[in-house]
């Protein structure tokens, strides 16, 4: 039995980057599930044999090969057996920079030229099997966002385009697609991910009305520089859509988390009104439609996305929001017992006055 460190840990070590704690994957060659179980490893793999180390809890996977059997990233027959070699296991991976291994003595195993491509700053597919898994398009785009000084090999981008044209990318599962997109949005240059997805045609296939101009791409990178949270970045990403109808189509392809989806809807629905609101009435309408009085933190994120996209005078909104929130709704309700309509009217009137006095 031979054990190797594989994938991102090896890549990052060669780049001089520190990997996150626990972000180390292992491949075991020449072993069986029973042999690992006898050593105290705990099986956790659902689709293929993966085990947790009895002391470190790190993941150890048996070397395996994959054979395409159906569309999508789950359409594979996995073969894990003692005779599967390390090179065969590395050969099923996506990019050469992720298809390297290191043995226990620190010797590099690099059958596909990953170190060469690291030095050349190139993202290149390992082999023709790249086209069999549509998730690899998303991973290619995500790594372009992470390694912003890396180019993409022309032949690799051509394969990604072919996968979209052939309909292979249509089999992407929304949960898995969101996992990759959300991680890419949190990289240092998310605009590069978007550009790759646009260049290969995937975004146009998902939502034909999605159009990215330089302003949106620049805003995404500014959000990254400002370390904005994921919902803000996704809202900026979704601002390339023309309407909330397009967002519904996009969310059918991406199973976004509730906070990200809600903020994107708010930005698309309110971005014009946020900009044009000049009276106290206009501002109260925006505050009510965004539920800002009950959820001020989300409204702050909405303003952050709007301002990052180039919206001006965002500073005038906090005072209006605070003024509206300072109104004592309980006191107003006590003056109109049992009359919800009167309470609502009085509360709105009080908030309008407060916003006006605050400069609205």
C-alpha positions as CSV (number, residue, x, y, z in Angstrom):
1,X,0.0,0.0,0.0
2,X,1.4,3.4,-1.0
3,X,0.0,6.8,0.1
4,X,0.3,10.1,-1.8
5,X,-0.8,13.6,-1.2
6,X,-2.7,14.9,-4.2
7,X,-4.4,17.8,-5.8
8,X,-4.6,21.4,-4.5
9,X,-2.2,20.9,-1.5
10,X,0.6,19.9,-3.9
11,X,-0.2,22.7,-6.3
12,X,-0.2,25.3,-3.6
13,X,3.0,24.1,-2.0
14,X,4.7,24.4,-5.4
15,X,3.3,27.9,-5.7
16,X,4.6,28.8,-2.2
17,X,1.0,29.2,-0.9
18,X,-0.1,27.8,2.4
19,X,-3.1,25.5,2.2
20,X,-5.9,25.7,4.7
21,X,-5.9,23.4,7.7
22,X,-7.6,20.1,6.8
23,X,-7.4,20.9,3.0
24,X,-5.1,18.0,2.2
25,X,-6.3,15.0,0.2
26,X,-4.7,11.6,0.0
27,X,-4.8,8.8,-2.5
28,X,-4.1,5.2,-1.5
29,X,-2.7,2.9,-4.1
30,X,-2.6,-0.9,-3.8
31,X,-5.2,-1.2,-1.0
32,X,-8.8,-2.4,-0.6
33,X,-11.7,-1.1,1.5
34,X,-11.3,-4.0,3.9
35,X,-7.6,-3.3,4.3
36,X,-8.2,0.3,5.3
37,X,-11.1,-0.6,7.6
38,X,-8.8,-3.1,9.3
39,X,-6.4,-0.2,10.0
40,X,-9.1,1.8,11.7
41,X,-10.1,4.1,8.8
42,X,-13.8,5.0,8.7
43,X,-15.7,4.8,5.4
44,X,-17.6,7.9,4.4
45,X,-17.7,7.8,0.6
46,X,-21.1,7.6,-1.0
47,X,-20.1,7.3,-4.7
48,X,-16.6,5.9,-4.3
49,X,-14.4,4.6,-1.5
50,X,-13.3,7.4,0.7
51,X,-12.1,6.9,4.3
52,X,-11.3,9.2,7.3
53,X,-8.0,8.7,9.0
54,X,-8.5,7.3,12.5
55,X,-6.4,10.1,14.1
56,X,-6.4,13.1,11.8
57,X,-9.8,12.7,10.2
58,X,-8.3,13.6,6.8
59,X,-9.8,12.0,3.7
60,X,-8.1,9.1,2.1
61,X,-9.5,7.9,-1.2
62,X,-8.6,4.6,-3.0
63,X,-7.1,5.2,-6.4
64,X,-9.8,4.9,-9.0
65,X,-10.7,5.3,-12.6
66,X,-14.0,6.6,-14.1
67,X,-15.9,5.6,-17.2
68,X,-18.6,7.8,-18.6
69,X,-22.0,6.1,-18.5
70,X,-24.6,9.0,-18.6
71,X,-24.8,12.8,-19.0
72,X,-23.8,15.0,-16.1
73,X,-21.1,15.0,-13.5
74,X,-22.7,11.9,-11.7
75,X,-22.9,9.9,-14.9
76,X,-19.8,7.8,-14.2
77,X,-19.0,4.2,-13.4
78,X,-16.2,4.2,-10.8
79,X,-13.6,1.5,-10.6
80,X,-11.5,1.4,-7.4
81,X,-9.1,-1.6,-7.0
82,X,-5.6,-2.4,-5.9
83,X,-4.4,-2.6,-9.5
84,X,-5.4,1.0,-10.3
85,X,-2.2,3.1,-10.6
86,X,-1.5,6.5,-9.4
87,X,-1.1,7.8,-12.9
88,X,-4.5,6.4,-13.8
89,X,-6.0,8.2,-10.8
90,X,-4.4,11.5,-11.7
91,X,-5.5,11.1,-15.3
92,X,-9.1,11.5,-14.4
93,X,-8.6,15.0,-12.9
94,X,-9.5,18.3,-14.5
95,X,-6.4,20.5,-14.9
96,X,-2.8,19.6,-15.0
97,X,-2.0,21.8,-12.1
98,X,-4.4,19.7,-10.0
99,X,-3.1,16.4,-11.3
100,X,0.1,16.1,-9.3
101,X,1.0,14.0,-6.3
102,X,3.7,13.8,-3.7
103,X,4.9,10.7,-1.9
104,X,5.7,10.5,1.8
105,X,9.3,11.5,1.1
106,X,8.3,14.7,-0.7
107,X,9.0,13.3,-4.2
108,X,6.8,14.9,-6.9
109,X,4.8,12.7,-9.2
110,X,3.8,14.8,-12.2
111,X,2.8,12.7,-15.3
112,X,0.9,15.4,-17.1
113,X,3.2,18.4,-16.8
114,X,1.4,20.3,-14.0
115,X,4.6,21.9,-12.7
116,X,5.5,23.1,-16.2
117,X,2.1,24.7,-16.5
118,X,2.4,26.2,-13.0
119,X,5.6,27.9,-14.1
120,X,4.1,29.0,-17.4
121,X,0.9,30.3,-15.6
122,X,-1.4,28.2,-17.8
123,X,-4.6,26.4,-17.0
124,X,-4.7,23.3,-19.2
125,X,-6.9,20.2,-19.2
126,X,-5.3,16.9,-18.4
127,X,-6.8,15.0,-21.3
128,X,-9.7,14.5,-23.7
129,X,-11.9,13.1,-20.8
130,X,-12.2,16.7,-19.7
131,X,-15.4,16.9,-21.8
132,X,-17.1,14.2,-19.9
133,X,-17.8,16.2,-16.8
134,X,-19.6,19.6,-17.1
135,X,-18.5,20.7,-13.6
136,X,-15.0,21.1,-15.1
137,X,-16.2,24.2,-17.0
138,X,-17.1,25.8,-13.7
139,X,-13.9,24.7,-12.1
140,X,-11.9,26.1,-15.0
141,X,-13.7,29.4,-14.5
142,X,-13.2,29.4,-10.8
143,X,-9.5,28.7,-11.0
144,X,-9.2,31.5,-13.5
145,X,-10.7,33.8,-10.8
146,X,-8.3,32.4,-8.1
147,X,-5.1,32.5,-10.2
148,X,-5.7,35.8,-12.0
149,X,-2.3,35.8,-13.6
150,X,-2.9,32.5,-15.3
151,X,-4.0,32.2,-18.9
152,X,-6.2,29.5,-20.3
153,X,-4.8,27.2,-22.9
154,X,-6.8,27.8,-26.2
155,X,-7.5,24.1,-26.6
156,X,-8.9,23.9,-23.1
157,X,-11.3,26.8,-23.7
158,X,-12.2,25.2,-27.0
159,X,-13.2,22.0,-25.2
160,X,-15.4,24.0,-22.7
161,X,-17.1,25.7,-25.7
162,X,-17.7,22.3,-27.2
163,X,-19.3,21.0,-24.0
164,X,-21.8,23.9,-24.0
165,X,-22.6,23.5,-27.7
166,X,-23.1,19.7,-27.4
167,X,-25.5,20.2,-24.5
168,X,-23.3,18.4,-22.0
169,X,-23.4,21.4,-19.7
170,X,-27.2,21.2,-19.6
171,X,-26.9,18.3,-17.2
172,X,-25.3,20.5,-14.5
173,X,-27.1,20.0,-11.2
174,X,-28.2,23.4,-9.7
175,X,-26.8,22.7,-6.2
176,X,-23.4,21.7,-7.7
177,X,-23.4,24.6,-10.0
178,X,-24.0,27.0,-7.2
179,X,-21.2,25.5,-5.1
180,X,-18.7,26.3,-7.8
181,X,-20.1,29.7,-8.8
182,X,-20.3,30.8,-5.2
183,X,-16.8,29.8,-4.5
184,X,-15.7,31.6,-7.7
185,X,-17.5,34.8,-6.6
186,X,-15.5,34.8,-3.4
187,X,-12.1,34.6,-5.2
188,X,-9.9,37.7,-5.7
189,X,-10.9,38.3,-9.3
190,X,-14.4,37.1,-9.8
191,X,-14.7,38.9,-13.0
192,X,-12.4,36.4,-14.6
193,X,-14.8,33.6,-13.7
194,X,-17.7,35.4,-15.3
195,X,-15.6,36.2,-18.4
196,X,-14.7,32.5,-18.9
197,X,-18.3,31.4,-18.5
198,X,-19.3,34.1,-21.0
199,X,-16.6,33.2,-23.5
200,X,-17.5,29.5,-23.5
201,X,-21.2,30.3,-24.0
202,X,-22.5,28.9,-20.7
203,X,-24.0,32.1,-19.3
204,X,-25.8,32.7,-22.6
205,X,-27.2,29.2,-22.7
206,X,-28.4,29.6,-19.1
207,X,-30.0,33.1,-19.6
208,X,-29.8,34.5,-23.1
209,X,-30.7,38.0,-21.8
210,X,-27.6,38.1,-19.5
211,X,-25.2,40.8,-20.8
212,X,-22.0,41.7,-19.1
213,X,-20.5,45.1,-19.6
214,X,-17.1,46.3,-18.1
215,X,-18.9,48.2,-15.4
216,X,-20.4,45.0,-13.9
217,X,-17.1,43.1,-14.1
218,X,-15.2,46.0,-12.5
219,X,-17.8,46.2,-9.8
220,X,-17.4,42.5,-9.0
221,X,-13.6,43.0,-8.5
222,X,-14.2,46.1,-6.4
223,X,-16.6,44.0,-4.2
224,X,-13.8,41.4,-3.8
225,X,-11.3,44.2,-2.9
226,X,-13.8,45.5,-0.3
227,X,-14.2,41.9,1.0
228,X,-18.0,42.1,0.5
229,X,-20.0,39.0,1.5
230,X,-21.3,36.5,-1.0
231,X,-24.9,38.0,-1.2
232,X,-23.5,41.4,-2.3
233,X,-21.3,39.8,-4.9
234,X,-24.1,37.6,-6.3
235,X,-26.4,40.6,-6.5
236,X,-23.8,42.5,-8.5
237,X,-23.4,39.4,-10.7
238,X,-27.1,39.2,-11.2
239,X,-27.4,42.9,-12.0
240,X,-26.3,42.0,-15.6
241,X,-29.8,40.6,-16.0
242,X,-32.5,42.9,-17.4
243,X,-35.3,41.9,-15.1
244,X,-36.3,39.7,-12.2
245,X,-37.7,37.2,-14.8
246,X,-34.1,36.6,-16.0
247,X,-33.1,36.1,-12.4
248,X,-35.8,33.4,-12.0
249,X,-34.3,31.6,-15.0
250,X,-30.8,32.0,-13.5
251,X,-31.8,30.6,-10.2
252,X,-33.3,27.6,-11.9
253,X,-29.7,26.8,-13.0
254,X,-28.1,27.9,-9.7
255,X,-29.6,26.8,-6.3
256,X,-28.4,30.0,-4.6
257,X,-28.8,30.4,-0.9
258,X,-31.8,32.4,0.3
259,X,-29.9,35.5,1.3
260,X,-28.1,35.8,-2.0
261,X,-31.2,35.2,-4.1
262,X,-33.3,37.7,-2.0
263,X,-30.6,40.4,-2.3
264,X,-30.3,39.9,-6.0
265,X,-34.1,40.2,-6.4
266,X,-34.1,43.4,-4.4
267,X,-31.3,45.0,-6.4
268,X,-33.0,44.2,-9.7
269,X,-36.4,45.5,-8.4
270,X,-35.2,48.7,-6.7
271,X,-32.0,49.9,-8.3
272,X,-33.8,52.5,-10.3
273,X,-35.9,53.7,-7.4
274,X,-32.9,53.9,-5.0
275,X,-31.2,56.2,-7.5
276,X,-34.2,58.4,-8.3
277,X,-35.8,58.6,-4.8
278,X,-35.9,62.3,-4.0
279,X,-38.8,62.8,-1.7
280,X,-39.6,61.4,1.7
281,X,-42.4,59.5,0.2
282,X,-40.1,57.9,-2.5
283,X,-37.6,56.9,0.2
284,X,-40.3,55.4,2.5
285,X,-41.5,53.4,-0.5
286,X,-38.1,51.9,-1.1
287,X,-37.6,51.2,2.7
288,X,-41.0,49.4,2.9
289,X,-40.5,47.4,-0.3
290,X,-37.1,46.2,0.8
291,X,-38.4,45.5,4.4
292,X,-35.5,47.7,5.5
293,X,-37.1,48.8,8.8
294,X,-37.3,45.2,10.0
295,X,-34.1,44.0,8.2
296,X,-31.6,46.9,8.2
297,X,-28.6,44.7,7.7
298,X,-29.9,43.4,4.4
299,X,-30.7,47.0,3.3
300,X,-27.1,47.9,4.1
301,X,-25.9,45.1,1.8
302,X,-28.3,46.3,-0.9
303,X,-26.8,49.8,-0.7
304,X,-23.3,48.2,-0.8
305,X,-24.1,46.4,-4.0
306,X,-25.8,49.5,-5.5
307,X,-22.9,51.8,-4.6
308,X,-20.3,49.3,-5.9
309,X,-22.1,49.3,-9.2
310,X,-21.6,53.1,-9.4
311,X,-24.7,54.3,-7.5
312,X,-24.2,57.7,-6.0
313,X,-25.4,59.4,-2.8
314,X,-25.7,56.1,-0.9
315,X,-24.8,58.1,2.2
316,X,-28.2,59.8,2.3
317,X,-30.0,56.5,3.0
318,X,-28.8,55.5,6.4
319,X,-30.2,58.7,8.0
320,X,-33.6,58.0,6.3
321,X,-33.6,54.4,7.5
322,X,-32.7,55.4,11.1
323,X,-35.3,58.0,11.2
324,X,-38.0,55.6,10.1
325,X,-36.8,53.0,12.6
326,X,-36.8,55.5,15.5
327,X,-40.6,55.8,15.3
328,X,-42.2,54.1,18.3
329,X,-44.7,51.8,16.6
330,X,-46.0,50.5,19.9
331,X,-46.9,54.0,21.1
332,X,-48.7,54.7,17.9
333,X,-50.6,51.4,18.1
334,X,-51.7,52.3,21.7
335,X,-53.4,55.4,20.5
336,X,-55.5,53.5,17.9
337,X,-56.5,50.3,19.8
338,X,-58.3,47.7,17.6
339,X,-57.9,49.7,14.4
340,X,-55.2,48.3,12.2
341,X,-55.9,50.6,9.3
342,X,-55.6,53.7,11.5
343,X,-52.4,52.3,13.1
344,X,-50.9,51.7,9.6
345,X,-51.8,55.2,8.4
346,X,-50.5,56.9,11.5
347,X,-47.3,54.9,11.5
348,X,-46.7,55.8,7.8
349,X,-47.4,59.5,8.5
350,X,-45.0,59.5,11.4
351,X,-42.3,57.9,9.3
352,X,-42.7,60.3,6.4
353,X,-42.3,63.2,8.8
354,X,-39.2,61.7,10.4
355,X,-37.6,61.0,7.0
356,X,-38.4,64.5,5.8
357,X,-36.8,66.0,8.9
358,X,-33.7,63.8,8.4
359,X,-33.2,65.3,4.9
360,X,-35.5,63.1,2.8
